[in-house]
Amino acid sequence: MKLTKKLSSIVFSVTITLVSTAVVTNIYNAAAQAELVKNGSFELDPLVDPNNPNTTNPNITGWNKSGDPIDTSGIKISNFPQNGNQGLAIGSFVNPAYISQNLATTIGSNYNLSFFLGTDEDSSQVDNIFQAFVDESKVFEKINSINVAGTPFTQYDLNFVATKSSTELKLGARASYGFLYLDNVSVKAVPEPSAIGGIAVAGLLGIWLNKKRLAGNIKLTK
Protein backbone atom coordinates (compact mmCIF):
# COMPACT_ATOMS: atom_id res chain seq x y z
CA MET A 1 0.00 0.00 0.00
CA LYS A 2 2.87 2.36 0.95
CA LEU A 3 4.64 1.51 -2.32
CA THR A 4 1.47 2.33 -4.26
CA LYS A 5 1.24 5.73 -2.56
CA LYS A 6 4.89 6.42 -3.34
CA LEU A 7 4.44 5.55 -7.00
CA SER A 8 1.28 7.66 -7.19
CA SER A 9 3.14 10.61 -5.71
CA ILE A 10 5.97 10.22 -8.21
CA VAL A 11 3.62 10.00 -11.18
CA PHE A 12 1.60 13.00 -9.95
CA SER A 13 4.77 15.05 -9.40
CA VAL A 14 6.19 14.30 -12.84
CA THR A 15 2.83 15.02 -14.47
CA ILE A 16 2.51 18.40 -12.74
CA THR A 17 6.07 19.33 -13.76
CA LEU A 18 5.48 18.43 -17.40
CA VAL A 19 2.15 20.22 -17.55
CA SER A 20 3.57 23.36 -15.90
CA THR A 21 6.55 23.43 -18.27
CA ALA A 22 4.30 22.89 -21.31
CA VAL A 23 1.94 25.70 -20.31
CA VAL A 24 4.78 28.17 -19.75
CA THR A 25 6.46 27.12 -23.01
CA ASN A 26 3.24 27.45 -25.01
CA ILE A 27 2.56 30.91 -23.62
CA TYR A 28 6.11 31.94 -24.51
CA ASN A 29 5.88 30.52 -28.04
CA ALA A 30 2.50 32.16 -28.70
CA ALA A 31 3.82 35.58 -27.67
CA ALA A 32 7.00 35.22 -29.72
CA GLN A 33 5.26 33.91 -32.85
CA ALA A 34 2.28 36.28 -32.98
CA GLU A 35 2.02 37.81 -36.47
CA LEU A 36 1.41 41.57 -36.45
CA VAL A 37 1.02 42.16 -40.19
CA LYS A 38 -2.42 41.71 -41.68
CA ASN A 39 -2.52 40.09 -45.14
CA GLY A 40 1.25 39.94 -45.47
CA SER A 41 0.87 37.10 -47.98
CA PHE A 42 -1.59 39.11 -50.15
CA GLU A 43 -3.96 36.18 -50.44
CA LEU A 44 -7.16 37.91 -49.24
CA ASP A 45 -8.04 39.70 -52.51
CA PRO A 46 -8.69 37.57 -55.59
CA LEU A 47 -7.26 38.37 -58.98
CA VAL A 48 -9.69 40.41 -61.09
CA ASP A 49 -8.97 38.10 -64.01
CA PRO A 50 -6.93 34.94 -63.27
CA ASN A 51 -6.23 34.63 -66.99
CA ASN A 52 -4.86 38.15 -67.28
CA PRO A 53 -2.41 39.12 -64.51
CA ASN A 54 -2.15 42.61 -65.98
CA THR A 55 -5.71 43.40 -64.92
CA THR A 56 -5.32 45.64 -61.88
CA ASN A 57 -6.97 44.78 -58.58
CA PRO A 58 -7.07 48.06 -56.64
CA ASN A 59 -7.91 46.36 -53.35
CA ILE A 60 -5.20 45.25 -50.93
CA THR A 61 -6.94 44.31 -47.71
CA GLY A 62 -5.16 45.62 -44.61
CA TRP A 63 -2.88 47.98 -46.54
CA ASN A 64 -3.07 51.64 -47.55
CA LYS A 65 -1.57 52.92 -50.81
CA SER A 66 0.28 56.22 -51.10
CA GLY A 67 2.15 58.10 -53.80
CA ASP A 68 1.33 59.65 -57.14
CA PRO A 69 -1.84 58.09 -58.62
CA ILE A 70 0.11 57.19 -61.76
CA ASP A 71 2.55 55.20 -59.66
CA THR A 72 0.07 53.66 -57.23
CA SER A 73 -1.93 52.36 -60.19
CA GLY A 74 0.96 49.96 -60.77
CA ILE A 75 0.46 48.26 -57.39
CA LYS A 76 -1.67 45.16 -57.82
CA ILE A 77 -2.24 41.60 -56.70
CA SER A 78 -0.23 39.23 -58.88
CA ASN A 79 -0.09 35.51 -59.60
CA PHE A 80 3.69 35.47 -59.14
CA PRO A 81 4.04 34.57 -55.42
CA GLN A 82 6.96 33.39 -53.35
CA ASN A 83 4.59 30.67 -52.17
CA GLY A 84 0.84 30.24 -52.03
CA ASN A 85 -1.28 31.56 -54.90
CA GLN A 86 -0.67 35.31 -54.92
CA GLY A 87 1.80 38.06 -54.17
CA LEU A 88 2.06 41.80 -54.77
CA ALA A 89 3.42 43.40 -57.94
CA ILE A 90 4.74 46.97 -57.74
CA GLY A 91 5.16 48.44 -61.20
CA SER A 92 5.50 52.19 -60.63
CA PHE A 93 8.05 53.58 -63.09
CA VAL A 94 8.43 57.30 -62.18
CA ASN A 95 8.62 57.44 -58.38
CA PRO A 96 8.28 54.76 -55.71
CA ALA A 97 4.72 53.89 -54.71
CA TYR A 98 4.01 52.71 -51.19
CA ILE A 99 1.83 50.42 -49.14
CA SER A 100 1.54 50.83 -45.37
CA GLN A 101 -0.28 49.69 -42.27
CA ASN A 102 -0.14 50.41 -38.54
CA LEU A 103 0.99 47.63 -36.22
CA ALA A 104 0.17 47.22 -32.54
CA THR A 105 3.56 47.25 -30.80
CA THR A 106 5.02 47.60 -27.32
CA ILE A 107 7.30 50.58 -26.69
CA GLY A 108 10.89 49.46 -26.21
CA SER A 109 10.34 45.94 -27.55
CA ASN A 110 12.35 44.40 -30.40
CA TYR A 111 10.69 43.20 -33.59
CA ASN A 112 11.79 41.32 -36.68
CA LEU A 113 10.65 42.47 -40.13
CA SER A 114 10.89 39.85 -42.86
CA PHE A 115 9.83 39.89 -46.52
CA PHE A 116 10.59 38.31 -49.90
CA LEU A 117 11.53 40.28 -53.02
CA GLY A 118 11.94 39.36 -56.67
CA THR A 119 11.68 41.04 -60.07
CA ASP A 120 11.12 40.31 -63.75
CA GLU A 121 13.44 43.06 -65.02
CA ASP A 122 15.95 41.83 -67.57
CA SER A 123 19.61 42.13 -66.57
CA SER A 124 20.24 44.37 -69.61
CA GLN A 125 17.69 46.92 -68.33
CA VAL A 126 17.66 47.31 -64.58
CA ASP A 127 16.28 50.35 -62.81
CA ASN A 128 14.63 49.44 -59.52
CA ILE A 129 14.52 50.57 -55.93
CA PHE A 130 12.91 49.11 -52.83
CA GLN A 131 12.55 50.87 -49.48
CA ALA A 132 11.21 50.00 -46.04
CA PHE A 133 10.26 52.54 -43.40
CA VAL A 134 9.34 52.18 -39.74
CA ASP A 135 7.54 55.30 -38.50
CA GLU A 136 9.02 57.33 -41.38
CA SER A 137 12.58 56.19 -40.58
CA LYS A 138 14.19 54.40 -43.51
CA VAL A 139 15.44 51.06 -42.26
CA PHE A 140 16.12 49.32 -45.58
CA GLU A 141 16.94 50.31 -49.16
CA LYS A 142 18.17 48.49 -52.24
CA ILE A 143 18.86 50.20 -55.56
CA ASN A 144 19.34 48.24 -58.79
CA SER A 145 20.33 45.17 -56.80
CA ILE A 146 17.14 43.14 -56.56
CA ASN A 147 17.41 39.74 -58.27
CA VAL A 148 16.89 40.12 -62.00
CA ALA A 149 15.49 38.15 -64.92
CA GLY A 150 12.85 36.29 -62.96
CA THR A 151 15.30 34.79 -60.47
CA PRO A 152 13.80 33.28 -57.30
CA PHE A 153 12.64 35.46 -54.46
CA THR A 154 15.21 36.52 -51.88
CA GLN A 155 14.31 36.86 -48.21
CA TYR A 156 15.38 39.95 -46.28
CA ASP A 157 15.35 40.28 -42.48
CA LEU A 158 15.98 43.22 -40.18
CA ASN A 159 15.19 44.16 -36.61
CA PHE A 160 13.82 47.36 -35.12
CA VAL A 161 12.80 48.70 -31.71
CA ALA A 162 9.29 50.08 -31.34
CA THR A 163 9.06 53.64 -30.03
CA LYS A 164 5.26 53.83 -30.13
CA SER A 165 2.30 51.64 -29.28
CA SER A 166 1.18 51.98 -32.91
CA THR A 167 4.03 51.58 -35.40
CA GLU A 168 3.65 52.39 -39.10
CA LEU A 169 5.25 49.94 -41.50
CA LYS A 170 5.65 51.38 -45.00
CA LEU A 171 7.12 49.56 -48.01
CA GLY A 172 7.73 51.17 -51.37
CA ALA A 173 9.23 50.35 -54.73
CA ARG A 174 9.81 51.39 -58.32
CA ALA A 175 10.77 49.26 -61.31
CA SER A 176 11.15 51.17 -64.56
CA TYR A 177 11.39 48.17 -66.87
CA GLY A 178 9.10 45.66 -65.22
CA PHE A 179 7.78 44.78 -61.79
CA LEU A 180 9.13 44.17 -58.34
CA TYR A 181 7.35 41.32 -56.58
CA LEU A 182 6.73 41.36 -52.83
CA ASP A 183 5.42 38.50 -50.72
CA ASN A 184 5.15 37.15 -47.18
CA VAL A 185 5.68 40.37 -45.26
CA SER A 186 5.96 39.53 -41.57
CA VAL A 187 6.60 41.35 -38.30
CA LYS A 188 6.97 39.39 -35.08
CA ALA A 189 8.25 40.18 -31.61
CA VAL A 190 11.82 39.10 -30.87
CA PRO A 191 12.03 37.27 -27.50
CA GLU A 192 14.15 39.11 -24.95
CA PRO A 193 17.00 37.09 -23.38
CA SER A 194 15.58 37.95 -19.93
CA ALA A 195 12.25 36.39 -20.92
CA ILE A 196 13.97 33.18 -21.99
CA GLY A 197 15.90 33.12 -18.71
CA GLY A 198 12.74 33.74 -16.72
CA ILE A 199 10.99 30.81 -18.38
CA ALA A 200 13.97 28.56 -17.65
CA VAL A 201 14.02 29.64 -14.00
CA ALA A 202 10.26 29.09 -13.73
CA GLY A 203 10.65 25.59 -15.14
CA LEU A 204 13.52 24.72 -12.76
CA LEU A 205 11.61 26.17 -9.80
CA GLY A 206 8.60 24.03 -10.68
CA ILE A 207 10.78 20.92 -10.82
CA TRP A 208 12.42 21.77 -7.47
CA LEU A 209 9.07 22.37 -5.74
CA ASN A 210 7.68 19.09 -7.07
CA LYS A 211 10.78 17.20 -5.91
CA LYS A 212 10.42 18.77 -2.47
CA ARG A 213 6.73 17.83 -2.34
CA LEU A 214 7.61 14.30 -3.46
CA ALA A 215 10.26 13.97 -0.73
CA GLY A 216 7.71 15.06 1.88
CA ASN A 217 5.17 12.53 0.64
CA ILE A 218 7.72 9.72 0.80
CA LYS A 219 8.63 10.59 4.41
CA LEU A 220 4.97 10.60 5.43
CA THR A 221 4.46 7.09 4.06
CA LYS A 222 7.35 5.58 5.98
N, C-alpha and C positions, 0 to 999 in steps of 0.2 A: 504493500500500500504506500509506504514511504517512498519507494523507488518510483512508483507511478506519479506521485506528487512532484518529485524532483524532475522527472522527464517532462511533465506538464509545464512546470515553471520554466524549464529551458526552452521548450518550444514556444511558449507565450512570449518569453523575453526576446528570442530571435525574431519572431514575427513582428513584434512592436518595433524593433530596431529597423527591420527592412522596410516596414510601412512608413515609419517616420522619415527615413532617408529618401524613399521614393517620393513622398509628398514634397519635401523640401526641394529635391532635384527637379521635379516637374514644375514647381512654381518658378524656380530659377530659369529653367529652359523656356518656359512660356514668356517670361519677361524679356529674355534676351533675344528671342526669335520673333517677337511681335513685329509685323510689317506695318510701317507707317504710311507708305505710299498707296494711294487708291488707284487701281487700274494701271499699275506699272507695266503690265504685260500687254496692254492695249487690246484686250480680247472682248471688252464689253460692248463695242459698237460694231455691228456687222458691216461688211463691205457693201457699198451702194450697188455695185455690179460685180459679182465674183469673177465674171468673165472679162472684165475690163478694169484692171487695177489703176488705170489713170483717171477713173471716175472719182472725183473728190467726195469724201465723207466729211462734212464740216464738224461733226460731233466727236468730241473726245471726252468721254465721261470722266469726271474728276479733275480735269485739267482746264486751265484758262489759256487762251492764245493772246499774244501781244506782238506788236510790231506793225510795220506798214501793211495795209490790206493786200497789196500785191504780193508781199512776201508770205504773209500768213495763209494766203490761199494755196500755197504749196505744201502746207502741213496736212497730211491725210493718213488715214488708216491704210496699211498696205498688206499684201499677201506675201511679204518677204520677211518672215520672222526669224529670230534666233532659235526659238522653239515654239511649240504651239501652232496656232493657225494664222496669227496676225502680229504685226509690229507697227511702228510708226515711220512714215517716210517724211523727210523734211527737204523740200525742193526749192526753197527760196534762193534766188540767184542775184539779188542786189545787196540786201543787208540781211543779217541773221534774223530769223523769226523765232519766237520763244513760246514755250509752254511752261506753266507754273502751277503750283498748288501749295497750300499752307499745311504744315504738318504739326501735330500736337507733340511737343517736346518738353523736356525738363531742363530748366536752366542749369548750366554747368555740367550736364551729362554729355558723354561722348557717343557719336553716332557714325555708322558706316554707310556711305553712299556707294552703290554699285550699279553699273549699267553696261549694256552691250552696244557697240557701234560697228557699223559696216557701211560700205558705199558701193555704187555701181559706176563711179567715174572711171574712165579709162586712164591708164598710167600716162598716156601721151597728153592728156588734158585734165589736170588736177587743179582745182581751185576750191578748197573747202575749209571750213572752220567750224569747230564745235566748242561751246562754252557751257560751264556750269556755275551757277551762283547760289550762294546760301545767304539769304537776307541781304541781297545786293552786293555781297562780297564775292569776287570772282575766285573760285577755288580750283578751277580746272579749265585749261584751254589747249586745243590742238589745232594747228594751222597746216594744211596741206600734208598731213601725216596720217590721216585715217587710211585704213587698208583700202587698196584700189582694185579695180577690175573684178568686182564681185567676189573678192576673197572673203573667207568666213568672218563672222563677227569676232571682235576682240572685246574682252571684258576689262573694265576699268574700275578700280576701287580707290576710295579716299575717305579719310575720316575728318570729322569736324566736331566742334564743341558748340552746343546750343547756348545762345545768349538770351533767348526769349522762350516763352511758353508756347508761342505759335511761330514756327520757322518757315519762311518761304523758300521753297526749292524751285529754281528756274533753270531750264535747259534750253539752249538755243543753238541754231546751226544755219549754215549756208553752204550750198553746193552748186557752183555755177554751171557745171556740165553734167549734172545728173541729180542723184538723191543721196542724202545720208540716211541710214536706217538705224533706228533706235529701238531697243527692246529690253524688257525685264529690268526696269528701273526699280531700285529697292533702297529703302532706308530702314536700318534696324539699330537698336541700341547696342552699344559695345559694353559687355560686362566689365565692371570695375574690378581690379585685383582684390580690393577689400571685400567685395561681395562674394567672390569665390572663396576667399579665406574664411569669411563668416559662415558660409554654408558648410565648409569642411569642419570648422570648429563645432557647429551645431550637430553635425553627424557624429563626431567623436564624443561629444558630450552625451548624446543620446545613447551611444553604445556603453559609455562608462556608467551612466545611471542605471541602465538595464542590467549590467553586470553586478552592480552593487545590490540591486533589488533581488537578483538571482541568488547572490551569496547569502542575503538575509533569509530568503525562503528555504535554502538548503539547511541553514543552522536551525531554523524552527522545526524542521522535520526530523532532526536527529533525536 
